[in-house]
Amino acid sequence: MPELSHRRRRLVLAICCMSLLIVSLDVTVLNVALPSMREELHADTAGMQWTIDAYTLVLASLLMLAGSTADRIGRRKVFMAGLVVFTIGSVLCSLAPNLELLIVFRMVQAVGGSMLNPVAMSIITNTFTDPRERARAIGAWGAVVGISMAAGPLIGGLLVESVGWRSIFWINLPVGLVALLATWRYVPESRAPKARRPDPVGQVLVMALFGSLTYTIIEAPTAPVASTAVFAGIALGAFLGLLWYEPRRDEPLIDLRFFRSVPFSGATVIAVSAFAALGGFLFLSTLYLQNVRGLDALHAGVWMLPMAFLCFVCAPVAGRLVGSRGPRLPLLVAGIAMTASGVLFAAFEGETSNVTLFLGYVLFGLGFGFVNAPITNTAVSGMPRSQAGVAAAVASTSRQFGQTLGVAVIGAVLSAGIGSSSYAESFLPAARPAWWIVAGCGFAVLVLGALTTGPWARGTAERAAERLESPEVKEAAGVRADA
């Protein structure tokens, strides 16, 4: 990628952030619309889970393929294709006549979305080469999640109440078209120095692992034991297959050597934990506010504003802290705040009081606002720039898979607790174990943030990067050093 002016780099960052905005906004807007969709499409709790997880599941399954493909054939090309597919999928979702087709069209959306976030992060990584400038850019990128969380509930609530839930997908059309034209005009093409070959076997194993595991969790409360056991067996077989097959390829879909870096491995698990907490938190909050408190979509969105505002404010602060002091402090703040929020609801039934409900949202927004920038920065920093797309895709995959697991696990726990009772009668006792899961995810962020950010961990990252650097790049570096 050619060296760009400061103004052009900022413009590229803004374009990449637009893609993150429509992908993130789609999740927060959809959560507010769930009760309306449930009523019109006659969906149960599992059906609502699938409207979210069908999207995040396909997204997680294809992110690494999209990242490596973009490194191979061109990042701008794949990014533009993703914008087109995502926008078309959004239009199809707005026209879905039933729950089954809505789930299918959400998958179409996800195919496009898989080409956006990891590729955009790869573009940012290759555009902002200075570590501090890159950390600030990633902080701004993370702030977009806060914008989507702030705007999503309000926009979704207004649209659901005034037009209907189908209109929540219309907002992707103008943003997608503007981003597409701006990308074509301003984002330069870039590729990795050495193209990576496709890995179809690895891709199939990843899809089998994610899909069968998610099905097992969501359908466990209602599906026959034999069916659940079969899908659990498929998930285990796919996982073992990845461990056996991927190290034997010269250019695997998932380079397991990445995980020799303790910070990278820690960032991966932290991403799963943090986004599992987010997925479960939004799912529980939406159902409680609308189905138990009886609020409409707009007022439910207003209640979520404290969480969204704190996320928006804290994300760029976290980016600056990562650039100046490293990832440890933001991760510790994130872990403490998210754990405290989960415990407040699990142990003290915080949702039953307006004051504690507000405090719980503030704490979770504070924690989640601090967690995104250190995850992304740790995942891509120290890795060879030639594999930036794959490294960023692994981090994005961890986020999406974490959110998938959060909705699946917490939805299954809630569904099992409620049974045939109504939400109003059974929600609080049924949700208590689910809130403890949210607290446990926050505690995992805290512990791993402390363990994976020290000098020893950074040493493992340096050694892993040395092993990952291609022979051609090493040889070129040696020639430059000799000169």
C-alpha positions, -999 to 999 in steps of 0.1 A, spaced: 0 0 0 15 34 -9 22 60 18 -8 82 22 -12 118 35 -25 123 70 -58 136 56 -62 105 33 -54 81 61 -81 97 82 -105 94 53 -97 57 49 -103 52 86 -137 69 83 -147 47 54 -137 16 73 -156 28 104 -187 31 82 -186 -6 75 -183 -14 112 -212 10 119 -237 -9 97 -226 -43 109 -227 -33 146 -258 -13 143 -276 -43 128 -271 -62 160 -282 -35 185 -312 -25 164 -323 -61 160 -322 -67 198 -347 -39 204 -370 -52 176 -370 -88 190 -403 -87 208 -421 -72 178 -406 -98 155 -415 -125 180 -452 -114 180 -456 -110 142 -436 -141 132 -448 -163 161 -413 -171 173 -403 -188 206 -371 -180 226 -351 -204 203 -365 -186 172 -353 -152 186 -319 -167 194 -316 -179 158 -324 -145 143 -293 -132 161 -271 -163 159 -277 -172 123 -260 -139 115 -231 -141 140 -226 -178 133 -221 -174 96 -200 -143 102 -177 -161 126 -174 -191 102 -163 -170 72 -142 -142 87 -109 -160 85 -116 -170 49 -125 -134 40 -93 -121 57 -70 -145 39 -88 -140 6 -85 -103 9 -47 -106 16 -45 -127 -15 -67 -110 -42 -69 -75 -29 -84 -59 3 -103 -31 -15 -119 -56 -39 -132 -79 -12 -143 -50 10 -164 -36 -18 -179 -70 -25 -188 -73 11 -206 -39 11 -227 -50 -20 -237 -84 -5 -245 -69 30 -267 -42 15 -286 -67 -7 -290 -90 24 -304 -61 44 -331 -54 17 -340 -91 16 -344 -92 55 -368 -63 53 -390 -83 29 -389 -117 47 -424 -132 50 -417 -156 78 -391 -165 104 -374 -192 83 -367 -169 54 -356 -141 78 -330 -165 92 -318 -174 57 -316 -137 47 -297 -129 79 -272 -155 67 -269 -136 34 -262 -105 53 -235 -123 73 -217 -134 41 -213 -98 32 -205 -88 68 -176 -113 69 -159 -94 41 -161 -61 60 -148 -60 96 -116 -81 93 -107 -66 59 -113 -31 72 -91 -38 102 -64 -51 78 -67 -19 57 -63 2 89 -33 -19 101 -16 -14 67 -25 23 65 -15 33 100 20 18 104 31 39 134 22 19 166 8 49 185 -11 62 156 -25 28 149 -36 24 185 -55 57 183 -71 46 150 -82 14 166 -96 34 195 -117 54 171 -127 21 154 -138 8 188 -157 40 195 -179 32 165 -192 2 185 -203 27 211 -220 48 185 -239 18 172 -249 9 208 -261 44 214 -278 50 181 -291 14 176 -317 13 205 -330 48 198 -331 44 160 -345 9 163 -371 20 189 -383 49 167 -385 28 136 -402 -2 153 -428 21 170 -435 43 140 -430 21 109 -425 -15 121 -396 -39 127 -388 -44 89 -377 -8 86 -346 -15 109 -329 -31 79 -335 -1 56 -309 21 73 -281 -1 59 -290 8 24 -278 45 23 -248 39 46 -237 9 25 -240 28 -8 -220 58 5 -193 35 19 -192 17 -14 -187 48 -35 -161 63 -10 -141 30 -10 -140 30 -48 -128 66 -48 -104 69 -19 -92 35 -6 -61 22 -24 -58 -15 -32 -34 -36 -11 -24 -72 -9 -1 -94 11 34 -98 -4 29 -135 -8 -6 -149 -16 -20 -176 7 -36 -206 -9 -72 -215 0 -79 -241 26 -113 -256 19 -109 -285 43 -101 -261 72 -130 -239 62 -155 -268 63 -141 -279 97 -146 -244 111 -181 -242 98 -189 -276 112 -175 -268 146 -193 -234 150 -226 -246 135 -229 -279 154 -218 -263 187 -243 -235 184 -272 -258 174 -264 -281 203 -266 -252 228 -297 -235 215 -317 -266 209 -306 -285 240 -336 -275 262 -361 -288 237 -344 -312 212 -342 -350 218 -311 -361 236 -299 -383 207 -301 -353 183 -281 -331 207 -255 -358 212 -250 -362 174 -243 -325 169 -221 -324 200 -201 -353 185 -198 -334 152 -185 -303 171 -159 -324 189 -148 -342 157 -145 -309 139 -124 -295 167 -100 -325 168 -99 -324 130 -87 -288 130 -60 -297 156 -48 -326 134 -51 -311 99 -42 -274 101 -5 -279 114 1 -302 84 -6 -275 58 20 -250 47 -6 -222 45 -35 -232 69 -67 -213 73 -59 -211 110 -22 -209 117 -20 -225 151 15 -209 156 -4 -176 163 -15 -191 196 21 -196 207 19 -159 214 4 -156 249 -9 -120 243 -26 -132 210 -41 -163 227 -52 -141 256 -68 -116 233 -87 -144 216 -102 -158 248 -108 -123 261 -127 -115 229 -149 -146 233 -156 -138 270 -163 -101 265 -186 -105 235 -204 -135 251 -211 -112 280 -223 -85 255 -246 -109 236 -261 -123 267 -265 -88 283 -283 -73 254 -305 -104 250 -316 -105 287 -320 -67 289 -343 -65 258 -365 -93 270 -367 -79 305 -375 -43 296 -401 -51 270 -416 -84 282 -414 -80 319 -415 -42 325 -438 -38 295 -419 -9 279 -422 -2 242 -391 -5 219 -383 32 221 -384 34 259 -364 2 262 -338 18 239 -337 49 261 -329 27 292 -299 13 273 -284 47 266 -262 48 297 -244 16 286 -241 29 251 -228 64 261 -201 49 284 -190 25 256 -188 54 232 -168 77 256 -144 50 269 -134 33 236 -112 62 223 -98 66 259 -89 29 259 -72 33 225 -50 62 238 -41 42 269 -31 12 248 -9 34 227 8 51 257 8 25 284 -1 -8 268 -32 -31 271 -31 -41 308 -48 -11 324 -78 -10 300 -83 -48 304 -83 -46 342 -108 -18 342 -129 -37 317 -128 -69 337 -137 -53 370 -166 -32 356 -181 -61 337 -179 -85 366 -194 -59 390 -223 -54 366 -230 -91 363 -229 -96 400 -252 -67 406 -279 -84 386 -271 -120 396 -268 -115 434 -289 -84 441 -316 -86 414 -304 -52 402 -330 -50 374 -359 -46 400 -348 -11 410 -344 18 387 -312 30 405 -295 -4 404 -307 -10 368 -291 23 357 -259 15 377 -257 -20 361 -259 -4 326 -233 22 334 -209 -4 348 -213 -27 317 -209 2 293 -177 13 311 -163 -22 310 -172 -30 274 -159 4 263 -124 -4 276 -122 -39 263 -124 -36 225 -92 -16 217 -68 -38 236 -82 -69 220 -77 -56 185 -43 -40 191 -29 -71 209 -42 -94 181 -25 -75 153 6 -59 170 37 -79 168 24 -101 140 39 -98 105 21 -72 84 19 -98 56 -6 -117 77 -25 -88 91 -57 -99 75 -56 -133 90 -46 -121 125 -74 -95 124 -99 -121 112 -90 -144 141 -98 -115 165 -130 -107 147 -140 -144 146 -134 -146 184 -158 -116 189 -185 -130 167 -182 -165 180 -183 -151 216 -215 -132 208 -230 -164 193 -221 -184 223 -234 -157 247 -268 -156 231 -269 -194 227 -259 -203 262 -278 -176 281 -309 -180 259 -308 -218 266 -304 -212 303 -333 -187 303 -355 -209 282 -349 -239 305 -357 -217 336 -389 -202 322 -403 -234 307 -440 -231 300 -444 -201 324 -448 -165 312 -418 -141 312 -435 -118 338 -438 -147 363 -405 -165 359 -380 -141 344 -361 -130 375 -354 -165 389 -347 -179 355 -323 -151 346 -302 -154 377 -279 -182 365 -276 -163 332 -264 -132 350 -238 -152 368 -225 -164 334 -222 -127 324 -203 -120 356 -180 -150 350 -172 -137 315 -162 -104 330 -140 -122 356 -123 -141 328 -115 -107 311 -100 -95 344 -78 -126 351 -66 -130 315 -59 -93 312 -36 -95 342 -19 -128 331 -13 -121 294 1 -86 293 34 -89 312 71 -90 300 70 -128 297 39 -127 276 54 -101 253 85 -122 248 63 -151 236 47 -127 211 81 -117 197 92 -153 193 59 -162 176 62 -134 152 97 -145 143 84 -180 134 55 -166 114 76 -143 92 79 -157 57 114 -167 44 110 -141 16 104 -113 40 132 -124 63 156 -125 33 145 -90 22 150 -77 57 185 -92 58 194 -76 25 182 -42 38 202 -47 70 234 -56 51 230 -26 28 
